[in-house]
Amino acid sequence: MTSADKLKNLLEIEIIPDLEVAIDELFSAIDKAKNASKEQKDDLEELREMRTECFAIVEELGRNELEEDEIEELLAELVDMKTDEDA
């Protein structure tokens, strides 16, 4: 499996679904409170931006627009982020 495949799988199987769950949970919390705090609005915006960036990376991978060193760097960064989150 290439690094590009690993990155694509990590994004599609773990990162994007995790972001979508976090967005849904935040929406639920906002709905229950009937009002969003500034912090919740900022968090929601950040999660949405991250999800958009992840989808863009998947598209770039599909079009072979990323260099191998970019792929390796993104993969390492996301694995580190995921490892820190699980710890």
Secondary structure, DSSP 8 states (H G I E B T S, - for coil): --HHHHHHHIIIIIIHHHHHHHHHHHHHHHHHHTS--HHHHHHHHHHHHHHHHHHHHHHHHHTT-S-HHHHHHHHHHHHHHHHHHH-
